């Protein structure tokens, strides 16, 4: 249960990418990991980390073998579906004050209304000073929510399809009232901005250089009379991020091959941007380590990445007994049966998938069976029912062996996702065994 309790704390402290990186670094430093700048040279057994814009981080344990022969990567993403505040978010409409949002990643918009929400993120003033923001999480402070139409007046709304039930532009947070009601003077907006300035020390135009994320308010909870499950926001993909992080922190001695836990951003919107895998992020991080190992060259970097092996540790869809028609039940992932491999992801003819080589799968089967923990293999759904992509294809671009390997999740991409304790423990064991192989 220590692993599970620590996991729930990680979720509570890491509701944004930056918070995940900050939490991961605190955990790493407590386990003798040091920033790469502290080293003049790296040797076997050294524990080092490299960060990227506070939104991605790589933790390495240098192995006994020449690093040019490849690295064992376990790579997860630490972004999750949410709402982001727009650049000019504060407005008043008919006496009610709102914050304007733009949703991030694949969500069911109707799931985000009429529930407590919190704001997490950072604001940078023009002078470069930084303000860290967490609002709406504590029991004794105000929270926020998105309103909805009462059922007595929702006849037309309820005729719409689920995708249109709530419009994206209607996902705005209620944050206050005009004390004089509907008078057209926006005194409510002025009052809210005054509170924000007092609380955070910012002016309205400072929202132009802010990164503020709206997430479900509340802590990770045990689920079920038997406490066999975890219910929390952001388990896609922080359940894999945490277990891969803890696995490398607990790695003792010198592994044969260099081991790396890599936590990245932007997967939910296609892995774009400077902190996502569809960039030079991976090659830049590895180049820094090769340089400190005294063996950097363009060819050495290419060979190292080509000969590396990666578990793309992303979650998969857990079989839902209430909707069995969506799954090929003999090829589905089940809660409580262990970490799951997906040979391919994508959709409609494996579009967007890297499709792992059978030689690599056989290698992993041997490792995991010898380690003696439960695991399974799956595909997400029936053919043509749906699908999705992961970061695996971006790693495969380098020529390395890669396969998706993660925890089954029920209610994926909802504000409160569900995982099984035994699957979390299995993932931790799988990533640890892979690092030692």
NUSEVEX-795360 format. One line per field, with one value per residue (C-alpha): residue number from 1; chain; x, y, z. Coordinates in Angstrom, 1 decimal. Layout:
! residues N
i = (NUM, ...)
ch = (A, ...)
X = (X, ...)
Y = (Y, ...)
Z = (Z, ...)
END
This chain:
! residues 437
i = (1, 2, 3, 4, 5, 6, 7, 8, 9, 10, 11, 12, 13, 14, 15, 16, 17, 18, 19, 20, 21, 22, 23, 24, 25, 26, 27, 28, 29, 30, 31, 32, 33, 34, 35, 36, 37, 38, 39, 40, 41, 42, 43, 44, 45, 46, 47, 48, 49, 50, 51, 52, 53, 54, 55, 56, 57, 58, 59, 60, 61, 62, 63, 64, 65, 66, 67, 68, 69, 70, 71, 72, 73, 74, 75, 76, 77, 78, 79, 80, 81, 82, 83, 84, 85, 86, 87, 88, 89, 90, 91, 92, 93, 94, 95, 96, 97, 98, 99, 100, 101, 102, 103, 104, 105, 106, 107, 108, 109, 110, 111, 112, 113, 114, 115, 116, 117, 118, 119, 120, 121, 122, 123, 124, 125, 126, 127, 128, 129, 130, 131, 132, 133, 134, 135, 136, 137, 138, 139, 140, 141, 142, 143, 144, 145, 146, 147, 148, 149, 150, 151, 152, 153, 154, 155, 156, 157, 158, 159, 160, 161, 162, 163, 164, 165, 166, 167, 168, 169, 170, 171, 172, 173, 174, 175, 176, 177, 178, 179, 180, 181, 182, 183, 184, 185, 186, 187, 188, 189, 190, 191, 192, 193, 194, 195, 196, 197, 198, 199, 200, 201, 202, 203, 204, 205, 206, 207, 208, 209, 210, 211, 212, 213, 214, 215, 216, 217, 218, 219, 220, 221, 222, 223, 224, 225, 226, 227, 228, 229, 230, 231, 232, 233, 234, 235, 236, 237, 238, 239, 240, 241, 242, 243, 244, 245, 246, 247, 248, 249, 250, 251, 252, 253, 254, 255, 256, 257, 258, 259, 260, 261, 262, 263, 264, 265, 266, 267, 268, 269, 270, 271, 272, 273, 274, 275, 276, 277, 278, 279, 280, 281, 282, 283, 284, 285, 286, 287, 288, 289, 290, 291, 292, 293, 294, 295, 296, 297, 298, 299, 300, 301, 302, 303, 304, 305, 306, 307, 308, 309, 310, 311, 312, 313, 314, 315, 316, 317, 318, 319, 320, 321, 322, 323, 324, 325, 326, 327, 328, 329, 330, 331, 332, 333, 334, 335, 336, 337, 338, 339, 340, 341, 342, 343, 344, 345, 346, 347, 348, 349, 350, 351, 352, 353, 354, 355, 356, 357, 358, 359, 360, 361, 362, 363, 364, 365, 366, 367, 368, 369, 370, 371, 372, 373, 374, 375, 376, 377, 378, 379, 380, 381, 382, 383, 384, 385, 386, 387, 388, 389, 390, 391, 392, 393, 394, 395, 396, 397, 398, 399, 400, 401, 402, 403, 404, 405, 406, 407, 408, 409, 410, 411, 412, 413, 414, 415, 416, 417, 418, 419, 420, 421, 422, 423, 424, 425, 426, 427, 428, 429, 430, 431, 432, 433, 434, 435, 436, 437)
ch = (A, A, A, A, A, A, A, A, A, A, A, A, A, A, A, A, A, A, A, A, A, A, A, A, A, A, A, A, A, A, A, A, A, A, A, A, A, A, A, A, A, A, A, A, A, A, A, A, A, A, A, A, A, A, A, A, A, A, A, A, A, A, A, A, A, A, A, A, A, A, A, A, A, A, A, A, A, A, A, A, A, A, A, A, A, A, A, A, A, A, A, A, A, A, A, A, A, A, A, A, A, A, A, A, A, A, A, A, A, A, A, A, A, A, A, A, A, A, A, A, A, A, A, A, A, A, A, A, A, A, A, A, A, A, A, A, A, A, A, A, A, A, A, A, A, A, A, A, A, A, A, A, A, A, A, A, A, A, A, A, A, A, A, A, A, A, A, A, A, A, A, A, A, A, A, A, A, A, A, A, A, A, A, A, A, A, A, A, A, A, A, A, A, A, A, A, A, A, A, A, A, A, A, A, A, A, A, A, A, A, A, A, A, A, A, A, A, A, A, A, A, A, A, A, A, A, A, A, A, A, A, A, A, A, A, A, A, A, A, A, A, A, A, A, A, A, A, A, A, A, A, A, A, A, A, A, A, A, A, A, A, A, A, A, A, A, A, A, A, A, A, A, A, A, A, A, A, A, A, A, A, A, A, A, A, A, A, A, A, A, A, A, A, A, A, A, A, A, A, A, A, A, A, A, A, A, A, A, A, A, A, A, A, A, A, A, A, A, A, A, A, A, A, A, A, A, A, A, A, A, A, A, A, A, A, A, A, A, A, A, A, A, A, A, A, A, A, A, A, A, A, A, A, A, A, A, A, A, A, A, A, A, A, A, A, A, A, A, A, A, A, A, A, A, A, A, A, A, A, A, A, A, A, A, A, A, A, A, A, A, A, A, A, A, A, A, A, A, A, A, A, A, A, A, A, A, A, A, A, A, A, A, A, A, A, A, A, A, A, A, A, A, A, A, A, A, A, A, A, A, A, A, A, A, A, A, A)
X = (0.0, 3.0, 3.3, -0.4, -0.5, 2.6, 0.9, -2.2, 0.0, 1.8, -1.5, -2.6, 0.6, 0.9, -2.3, -0.3, 2.8, 4.9, 3.7, 4.5, 8.1, 8.5, 7.3, 9.4, 12.5, 11.9, 11.5, 14.6, 16.8, 15.9, 17.2, 20.6, 19.8, 21.6, 21.2, 23.4, 25.2, 26.7, 28.7, 32.0, 31.7, 29.3, 30.3, 28.4, 26.1, 25.7, 22.1, 21.4, 18.4, 17.9, 14.9, 13.2, 11.3, 9.8, 7.4, 9.5, 12.3, 14.5, 16.1, 19.1, 21.0, 24.1, 24.7, 27.8, 27.6, 28.7, 25.8, 26.3, 24.8, 21.5, 19.3, 16.3, 13.6, 10.3, 8.4, 5.1, 3.3, 2.3, -0.3, -4.0, -7.2, -8.5, -9.6, -7.1, -7.9, -7.8, -5.4, -8.2, -10.3, -12.2, -15.6, -19.0, -22.3, -25.7, -24.3, -22.4, -18.6, -16.9, -13.4, -13.3, -11.7, -10.5, -10.6, -7.3, -7.3, -10.1, -12.9, -16.6, -17.6, -20.8, -18.7, -17.1, -20.3, -21.7, -18.7, -16.1, -13.1, -9.8, -7.2, -3.5, -0.7, 1.8, 1.6, 4.6, 4.6, 6.2, 9.3, 9.8, 8.7, 6.6, 3.4, 2.5, -1.3, -3.4, -7.0, -10.1, -8.5, -8.7, -11.9, -12.1, -11.6, -14.0, -14.1, -15.4, -17.8, -19.5, -23.2, -25.8, -29.4, -32.0, -33.8, -37.2, -36.0, -33.6, -36.0, -34.1, -30.7, -31.5, -32.4, -28.8, -26.1, -23.7, -20.9, -23.1, -24.9, -22.5, -20.7, -17.0, -17.6, -20.0, -17.3, -16.7, -16.2, -18.6, -16.3, -18.5, -21.4, -21.9, -23.0, -25.5, -26.8, -27.3, -26.4, -23.9, -21.1, -19.1, -18.6, -18.6, -15.6, -13.8, -14.5, -13.2, -10.0, -9.5, -9.6, -7.2, -4.8, -4.9, -4.4, -1.8, -0.4, -1.2, -3.1, -5.6, -3.0, -0.8, -3.2, -1.6, 1.6, -0.1, -0.5, -3.5, -5.2, -8.7, -8.9, -11.3, -11.0, -10.3, -7.9, -7.3, -9.5, -9.7, -12.7, -15.0, -15.9, -12.7, -10.5, -9.3, -9.4, -8.2, -10.4, -8.6, -8.1, -5.2, -4.4, -4.0, -1.1, 0.2, -0.3, 2.4, 4.5, 4.5, 5.2, 8.0, 9.4, 9.3, 10.8, 13.9, 14.2, 14.2, 16.7, 19.8, 23.4, 24.5, 22.1, 23.7, 22.2, 21.6, 18.1, 15.9, 12.5, 11.3, 8.3, 7.0, 4.2, 1.6, 0.7, -3.0, -2.8, -0.5, 2.9, 3.5, 5.6, 9.0, 8.1, 6.4, 7.9, 7.2, 10.3, 14.0, 13.4, 14.6, 17.6, 18.6, 18.3, 20.4, 23.0, 23.6, 24.2, 26.4, 28.5, 29.0, 29.9, 32.7, 31.4, 29.1, 29.1, 26.3, 26.8, 27.0, 23.7, 22.0, 23.3, 22.4, 18.8, 18.5, 19.7, 17.6, 14.5, 11.4, 8.3, 5.8, 4.1, 0.7, -2.6, -5.1, -8.8, -10.0, -12.8, -16.2, -18.6, -21.6, -20.6, -19.1, -20.3, -17.4, -14.6, -13.1, -13.3, -10.6, -8.2, -9.3, -7.5, -9.2, -8.9, -6.9, -5.1, -1.9, -0.1, -1.0, 0.9, -0.6, 1.3, -0.4, -2.6, -4.1, -7.5, -9.1, -6.4, -3.8, -3.5, -1.0, 0.5, 4.1, 3.2, 5.8, 8.1, 7.5, 11.2, 10.9, 7.6, 9.3, 12.2, 9.7, 7.7, 10.8, 11.7, 8.3, 7.6, 10.9, 10.1, 6.8, 4.1, 0.8, 0.6, -1.7, -1.9, -4.7, -6.0, -8.2, -11.5, -13.2, -11.9, -13.5, -15.1, -12.4, -8.8, -6.1, -2.4, 0.5, 4.1, 5.3, 5.4, 7.8, 10.2, 10.0, 11.1, 14.6, 14.5, 14.4, 12.2, 9.1, 5.8, 2.9, 2.9, 0.6, -2.2, -5.9, -8.1, -11.9, -13.7, -10.5, -10.4, -13.2, -12.7, -12.4, -10.7, -10.5, -7.6, -6.9, -4.4, -3.0, -2.4, -0.5, 1.7, 2.2, 3.3, 5.8, 7.2, 7.2, 9.2, 11.7, 12.3, 12.8, 15.4, 17.3, 17.2)
Y = (0.0, 2.3, 2.4, 3.2, 5.9, 7.5, 7.3, 9.1, 11.8, 12.2, 12.7, 15.3, 17.2, 16.9, 18.1, 20.0, 19.1, 21.6, 20.3, 16.7, 17.7, 19.6, 16.6, 14.2, 16.2, 16.4, 12.6, 12.1, 14.4, 12.4, 9.3, 10.8, 12.0, 15.2, 17.6, 16.9, 20.3, 18.9, 16.3, 16.8, 13.3, 10.4, 6.8, 3.6, 3.9, 7.7, 9.0, 12.1, 14.1, 16.5, 18.9, 20.7, 23.9, 22.5, 20.4, 17.3, 15.5, 12.5, 10.5, 8.3, 5.6, 5.0, 1.3, -0.9, -1.4, 1.3, 3.7, 3.9, 0.4, 1.7, 2.7, 1.1, 3.8, 3.8, 6.9, 8.4, 11.6, 13.9, 16.1, 15.2, 16.4, 19.6, 23.2, 26.0, 29.7, 31.9, 34.8, 37.3, 35.2, 37.5, 38.8, 39.7, 38.8, 40.0, 40.3, 37.0, 37.0, 34.2, 32.9, 32.0, 28.6, 26.5, 22.7, 20.7, 17.1, 14.7, 15.3, 14.7, 18.3, 17.5, 15.7, 19.0, 20.9, 21.3, 19.9, 21.6, 22.8, 24.3, 26.5, 25.5, 27.1, 29.9, 33.6, 35.6, 39.4, 41.6, 42.0, 38.2, 37.6, 34.4, 33.7, 30.1, 29.6, 27.0, 28.0, 26.0, 22.9, 23.6, 22.7, 26.2, 28.2, 29.1, 26.7, 27.2, 25.4, 25.5, 25.9, 23.9, 24.2, 22.9, 19.8, 21.6, 23.9, 21.6, 20.1, 21.4, 20.8, 17.1, 16.6, 17.2, 14.6, 14.2, 16.0, 19.0, 18.9, 21.4, 23.8, 24.4, 28.1, 27.4, 25.8, 29.0, 29.1, 31.0, 33.0, 35.8, 38.2, 41.9, 43.3, 45.5, 42.9, 43.6, 47.2, 47.1, 48.6, 45.4, 46.2, 42.5, 42.0, 44.9, 43.3, 39.9, 41.5, 43.3, 40.0, 38.4, 41.3, 41.1, 37.3, 36.9, 40.4, 40.6, 42.9, 41.9, 42.1, 39.6, 36.8, 37.4, 35.6, 32.9, 29.2, 28.4, 25.0, 24.1, 20.7, 18.8, 19.9, 17.2, 14.5, 11.0, 8.5, 4.8, 3.3, 0.4, -1.2, -3.3, -0.3, -2.3, 0.7, 4.3, 7.1, 10.3, 12.9, 12.6, 8.9, 9.0, 9.0, 9.8, 6.3, 5.2, 8.3, 7.6, 3.8, 4.4, 7.2, 5.1, 2.1, 4.0, 5.7, 2.2, 0.8, -0.3, -0.6, -0.5, -1.9, -3.6, -1.1, 2.6, 3.0, 6.1, 7.2, 10.0, 12.1, 14.2, 16.7, 17.4, 13.8, 14.6, 17.1, 15.1, 15.4, 18.7, 21.6, 21.9, 19.6, 16.8, 13.7, 15.0, 17.3, 16.9, 16.5, 12.9, 13.3, 16.5, 14.9, 11.8, 14.0, 15.8, 12.5, 11.1, 14.3, 13.8, 10.2, 11.4, 9.7, 12.2, 12.4, 12.6, 9.0, 7.8, 9.6, 7.9, 4.5, 4.9, 5.8, 3.1, 0.4, 1.6, -0.2, 1.6, 0.8, 3.5, 3.4, 4.8, 3.6, 1.5, 1.1, -1.3, -3.7, -2.2, -4.9, -2.5, -2.0, -5.3, -4.7, -2.3, -4.8, -8.0, -9.7, -12.2, -9.3, -6.8, -5.5, -6.3, -4.5, -6.4, -8.7, -6.7, -4.3, -4.6, -4.6, -3.2, -4.5, -1.7, 1.2, 3.6, 3.2, 1.8, -0.4, 0.5, 4.1, 6.1, 3.0, 1.8, -1.9, -3.6, -6.3, -9.9, -10.3, -7.5, -8.9, -12.3, -10.5, -8.8, -12.0, -13.7, -10.8, -10.4, -14.2, -14.6, -11.7, -13.4, -10.7, -10.7, -9.1, -9.2, -8.2, -6.3, -4.0, -1.1, -2.0, -3.9, -3.1, 0.1, 0.9, 3.5, 3.9, 6.3, 7.1, 7.2, 8.4, 5.0, 6.1, 9.0, 6.7, 4.2, 7.0, 6.6, 2.8, 1.6, -1.2, 0.2, -1.1, 0.4, -1.0, 0.5, 0.3, -0.4, 2.6, 2.7, 6.0, 7.3, 11.0, 11.7, 14.0, 11.0, 7.9, 4.5, 2.0, -1.2, -1.3, -4.6, -3.2, -0.2, -2.7, -4.8, -1.7, -0.8, -4.4, -4.4, -1.2, -2.2, -5.6, -3.9, -1.5, -4.5, -6.6)
Z = (0.0, 0.4, -3.4, -3.8, -1.1, -2.7, -6.1, -4.8, -3.3, -6.7, -8.4, -5.8, -6.2, -10.0, -11.7, -14.4, -16.3, -14.4, -11.1, -12.2, -13.1, -9.8, -7.9, -9.9, -9.3, -5.5, -5.5, -7.6, -5.6, -2.5, -4.3, -5.2, -8.7, -9.7, -12.6, -15.5, -15.0, -11.7, -13.6, -15.5, -16.7, -16.3, -15.4, -14.7, -11.7, -11.9, -11.4, -13.5, -14.8, -17.6, -17.8, -20.6, -20.0, -16.7, -18.8, -19.5, -17.7, -18.3, -15.4, -16.3, -14.4, -16.4, -17.1, -17.3, -21.1, -23.6, -23.8, -27.6, -27.7, -26.6, -23.7, -22.1, -22.1, -20.3, -21.6, -20.4, -20.9, -18.0, -19.7, -19.3, -20.9, -19.2, -19.9, -20.4, -19.7, -22.8, -23.0, -22.1, -19.8, -17.5, -18.7, -17.3, -18.9, -17.5, -14.0, -13.9, -14.1, -16.0, -17.0, -20.7, -21.6, -24.4, -23.9, -24.3, -25.6, -26.2, -23.6, -23.4, -22.8, -20.9, -18.2, -17.1, -16.1, -12.6, -10.7, -8.5, -10.5, -9.6, -11.3, -11.4, -13.3, -13.6, -14.5, -15.7, -15.3, -17.9, -15.7, -15.8, -12.2, -11.7, -9.8, -9.1, -8.9, -7.2, -6.5, -5.6, -4.1, -0.3, 1.5, 3.1, -0.1, -3.0, -5.9, -9.5, -11.8, -15.2, -15.1, -17.1, -18.1, -15.7, -16.9, -16.8, -19.6, -21.5, -24.1, -27.1, -25.5, -24.9, -28.5, -29.5, -29.9, -27.0, -28.9, -29.3, -25.9, -24.5, -26.9, -26.4, -26.0, -23.2, -21.0, -19.0, -15.3, -13.0, -10.7, -9.3, -9.4, -10.2, -6.8, -8.6, -11.0, -14.7, -15.1, -18.0, -16.0, -15.4, -11.8, -11.1, -13.4, -11.7, -8.3, -9.4, -10.9, -7.6, -5.7, -8.2, -7.9, -4.1, -4.1, -6.9, -7.4, -11.1, -13.4, -16.1, -18.9, -17.0, -18.2, -21.6, -20.3, -18.2, -18.4, -16.3, -16.4, -15.1, -13.5, -11.2, -7.6, -5.1, -4.1, -5.4, -3.6, -3.0, -4.8, -3.8, -0.5, -0.8, -1.8, -4.8, -7.2, -7.4, -8.6, -9.6, -12.2, -14.7, -14.4, -18.2, -18.2, -14.8, -13.6, -16.0, -15.3, -11.5, -11.8, -14.3, -12.1, -8.9, -10.8, -11.7, -8.3, -6.8, -9.3, -7.3, -8.4, -12.0, -14.6, -17.7, -20.1, -19.3, -18.0, -18.5, -17.4, -19.7, -18.9, -21.7, -22.5, -25.2, -26.1, -25.8, -28.6, -30.9, -29.1, -30.8, -29.4, -27.8, -24.9, -26.9, -28.6, -32.1, -31.8, -31.2, -27.5, -27.2, -29.4, -27.5, -24.1, -25.2, -26.9, -23.5, -21.8, -24.5, -24.3, -20.5, -21.2, -23.5, -26.6, -28.4, -32.2, -34.6, -35.6, -32.0, -31.2, -34.2, -33.3, -29.6, -30.5, -33.2, -30.8, -27.8, -26.7, -25.3, -23.4, -24.5, -21.1, -22.0, -20.6, -22.5, -22.4, -19.7, -20.7, -19.6, -18.6, -19.1, -22.7, -23.9, -27.5, -28.0, -27.4, -28.8, -25.5, -26.2, -27.0, -24.4, -21.3, -18.1, -14.7, -12.2, -14.7, -14.8, -17.0, -20.7, -23.9, -27.1, -30.2, -32.2, -31.5, -34.1, -35.7, -38.9, -40.3, -37.6, -38.9, -36.7, -35.1, -34.9, -34.7, -32.6, -33.9, -32.7, -31.8, -29.3, -27.9, -27.4, -25.6, -23.2, -22.6, -21.4, -19.1, -17.6, -17.1, -15.3, -13.1, -12.1, -12.2, -14.0, -17.5, -20.5, -24.1, -25.8, -28.4, -27.5, -29.1, -31.9, -35.4, -36.7, -33.3, -32.4, -31.6, -30.7, -31.0, -28.6, -28.6, -29.8, -33.4, -32.6, -30.9, -33.8, -36.1, -34.8, -35.7, -32.1, -30.8, -29.1, -27.8, -25.8, -22.3, -19.7, -17.1, -18.2, -17.3, -17.0, -17.8, -19.7, -20.4, -17.9, -14.9, -12.6, -14.1, -12.6, -12.2, -10.3, -7.5, -8.7, -12.2, -10.8, -8.9, -12.0, -14.0, -11.4, -11.5, -15.3, -15.6, -13.0, -14.7, -18.0, -16.6, -15.2, -18.4)
END
